[in-house]
Amino acid sequence: MPIITLITDMGTAGYYAGSVKAALLSGTPGANVVDITHHIKPFHVSSAAFILKNAYSQFPKGTIHIVSVDSLAGKNPRFLAIDFEGHYFVGPDNGLFSLAFDTELTKVVQIGIASDLTAITFPARDVFAKVACYIANGGSLDAVGKDCADYQRPTAWKPTYDANSITAVVVYVDEYGNCICNIDRNLFVQVAKGRAFVIDVKGYGIEIISPSYSQSPKGEIVAMFSSSGMLELAINHGNLGELIGVKEGDMVKIAFA
């Protein structure tokens, strides 16, 4: 029984998510369709990339992952099908896959579309679902489209650093207002070299990395490395995003002594 996952920004109040699932079940009866989330903020590619990065590997190899966020960006949108680490991915060529995997992808094809591209207004249903069904039924990526070496590789969300500082951005804010930054533990340790530091977020300074939320008193800002391996800024029993207005794209700077 094939597994097909969905990550979208279309919400669940309307008919959109249901239409995509209907197309999948019609094309692959018996498929196990898993809603990872339909509540990515509209057009927030970095959020989609973060969720994909942390969710896909929990599924069995052979799973097909559809990601539809900001799928019609630009004048000439392109769509991709990818084979990577035993999983398949279908979605837009808007940089989200490079952000999610942070490595060169082994097999990428640009999906060939017979109809006029300007007429496509619902790619999740009319393109991605069809390609996912084709793959689920044993189809080859080589028949889906041509190899694509120039897929988008954005660098805007990658941290910059020198010997005494790291400058990063908030790439995801979760339901609790916890803010995930694009700094992993390895980079932090590499630059820190055991030195004291100050993490500056919106003018608030944090001087320690805590092992968990509860290590700080309620209401205080805490910095920790989350289960994703990325630097997380939060408030113990509070909402950091709402309290000091942190949002995706905001800068975070770490200065080392």
C-alpha positions in Angstrom: 0.0 0.0 0.0 1.7 3.3 -1.1 2.1 6.1 1.4 1.6 9.7 0.1 2.1 12.6 2.4 0.8 16.2 2.0 2.3 19.5 3.2 0.4 22.5 1.9 -0.6 26.1 2.7 -4.3 25.6 1.6 -5.9 25.0 5.0 -8.7 22.7 5.7 -11.7 25.0 5.7 -12.3 24.9 2.0 -12.5 22.1 -0.6 -8.9 22.3 -1.8 -7.3 19.7 0.5 -10.2 17.4 0.0 -9.9 17.7 -3.8 -6.2 16.8 -3.7 -6.9 13.7 -1.6 -9.8 12.7 -3.9 -7.4 12.9 -6.9 -4.9 10.7 -5.1 -7.4 8.1 -4.0 -9.0 8.0 -7.5 -5.6 7.6 -9.1 -4.3 5.1 -6.5 -7.1 3.3 -4.8 -6.0 2.0 -1.4 -3.3 4.6 -1.0 -2.5 5.7 2.6 -2.8 9.5 2.3 -1.2 11.2 5.3 -1.9 14.9 6.1 1.3 16.2 7.7 -0.1 19.7 7.6 -2.3 22.0 5.5 -1.6 25.0 7.8 1.6 26.4 6.5 1.2 30.2 6.4 0.4 31.1 2.8 3.5 31.4 0.7 5.9 30.6 3.6 8.4 28.4 1.8 10.9 28.3 4.7 8.2 26.9 7.0 7.3 24.2 4.5 11.0 23.3 4.1 11.5 23.1 7.9 8.5 20.8 8.3 9.5 18.6 5.4 13.1 18.3 6.6 11.9 17.1 10.0 9.1 14.9 8.9 10.0 12.9 5.8 12.6 10.6 7.2 10.1 9.4 9.8 8.2 7.6 7.0 9.2 4.3 5.3 11.4 4.5 2.3 9.3 4.6 -0.9 7.0 7.2 0.6 5.9 9.9 -1.8 5.8 13.5 -0.4 3.7 16.2 -2.0 4.6 19.8 -1.0 2.5 22.5 -2.4 3.4 26.0 -1.0 3.7 29.1 -3.1 3.6 26.7 -6.1 2.8 29.4 -8.7 5.5 31.9 -7.8 7.2 33.8 -10.6 6.2 34.3 -14.2 7.3 30.8 -15.4 6.7 28.4 -12.5 8.3 25.0 -12.8 7.5 21.7 -11.0 9.8 19.0 -9.9 9.8 15.3 -9.1 12.7 14.1 -6.9 14.2 10.8 -5.8 16.3 11.3 -2.7 17.4 8.9 0.0 14.8 6.4 -1.0 11.9 8.9 -0.9 10.1 10.7 -3.6 9.2 14.3 -3.6 6.8 16.3 -5.8 6.3 20.0 -5.7 7.3 23.5 -7.0 10.8 24.6 -8.0 10.8 27.5 -5.6 13.8 26.6 -3.5 12.0 24.7 -0.7 13.7 21.4 -1.5 17.1 22.9 -1.3 16.3 24.5 2.0 14.9 21.2 3.3 17.8 19.0 2.4 20.8 21.4 2.3 22.7 19.1 -0.1 22.8 18.3 -3.7 19.9 16.1 -4.8 20.6 12.9 -6.5 17.8 12.7 -9.0 15.7 15.7 -10.0 13.4 16.0 -13.1 11.4 19.0 -14.3 7.8 17.7 -14.7 6.7 17.8 -18.3 3.2 19.3 -18.7 1.2 18.7 -21.9 -1.3 21.5 -21.3 -0.7 25.3 -21.4 1.1 26.2 -18.1 -0.7 29.5 -17.9 -4.0 27.5 -17.5 -2.9 25.7 -14.4 -4.3 27.3 -11.2 -4.4 24.2 -8.9 -1.0 22.4 -9.4 -1.4 20.3 -6.2 -4.4 18.5 -7.7 -3.8 18.8 -11.4 0.0 18.2 -11.5 1.4 16.9 -8.2 -1.3 14.4 -7.4 -1.1 12.9 -10.9 2.6 12.6 -10.8 2.4 11.1 -7.3 -0.1 8.5 -8.5 2.1 7.6 -11.5 5.1 7.0 -9.2 2.9 5.1 -6.7 1.8 2.8 -9.5 5.4 1.9 -10.4 6.1 4.7 -12.9 9.7 6.0 -13.5 10.8 9.5 -12.9 12.5 9.4 -16.3 9.0 9.2 -17.9 7.8 12.2 -15.8 10.1 14.8 -17.2 13.7 15.7 -18.1 16.6 15.8 -15.7 16.9 19.2 -14.1 20.3 20.5 -12.9 19.4 24.1 -12.5 16.7 23.8 -9.8 16.6 26.7 -7.4 19.2 26.8 -4.6 18.5 29.8 -2.5 21.1 31.0 0.0 19.1 33.7 1.7 18.3 31.5 4.7 21.8 30.2 5.3 23.6 31.6 8.3 26.7 33.8 7.9 29.5 33.7 10.3 33.1 34.8 11.1 35.5 34.0 13.9 33.4 36.0 16.5 29.8 35.9 15.4 27.0 34.1 13.7 24.1 35.9 12.0 21.0 33.8 11.3 17.3 34.2 10.7 14.2 32.7 12.2 13.0 30.1 9.7 10.0 28.7 11.5 7.6 29.8 14.3 5.5 27.0 15.7 2.0 26.9 17.3 3.5 27.8 20.7 5.5 30.8 19.4 8.8 28.9 19.7 11.2 30.3 17.1 13.6 28.0 15.2 16.7 29.5 13.7 18.9 28.2 10.9 21.8 27.5 13.2 22.6 23.9 14.0 24.6 22.7 17.0 27.7 21.8 15.0 28.1 25.3 13.6 27.5 26.8 17.0 30.2 24.7 18.6 32.6 25.2 15.7 32.4 29.0 16.1 32.0 29.2 19.9 35.1 27.2 20.8 33.9 27.2 24.4 33.7 31.0 24.7 31.0 33.0 26.4 28.3 34.4 24.1 25.2 36.6 23.8 22.3 35.6 21.6 20.5 38.8 20.5 16.9 38.6 19.4 14.9 41.8 19.1 17.3 43.4 21.6 16.9 40.7 24.2 20.1 38.9 25.2 20.4 35.2 26.1 23.7 34.0 27.5 23.2 30.3 28.1 22.1 27.3 26.1 19.6 25.3 28.2 18.9 21.6 28.0 15.1 22.1 28.1 12.4 24.6 28.6 12.0 23.9 32.3 15.6 24.9 33.1 14.5 28.5 33.0 11.9 30.1 35.3 8.4 30.6 33.8 8.2 33.7 31.6 11.9 33.9 30.8 13.4 33.5 27.3 15.3 30.3 26.8 17.7 29.1 24.1 18.1 25.4 23.4 18.9 23.0 20.6 15.6 21.3 19.8 14.9 17.8 18.6 15.4 19.1 15.1 19.0 19.9 16.0 18.4 23.6 15.3 18.7 26.6 17.7 15.3 27.3 19.3 14.3 30.4 21.1 11.3 30.2 23.4 9.6 31.4 26.6 9.0 28.8 29.3 5.2 28.6 29.4 4.8 31.6 27.1 4.7 32.6 23.5 7.9 34.3 22.3 6.5 35.1 18.9 3.6 37.1 20.3 5.4 38.6 23.3 8.2 40.3 21.5 7.0 40.1 18.0 9.4 37.6 16.5 8.4 36.3 13.1 9.9 34.3 10.3 12.7 36.1 8.6 13.8 38.1 11.6 17.5 38.3 12.3 19.2 36.6 15.2 22.8 37.4 16.0 25.2 35.5 18.3 28.3 37.4 19.5 31.2 35.5 21.1 33.6 36.9 23.6 
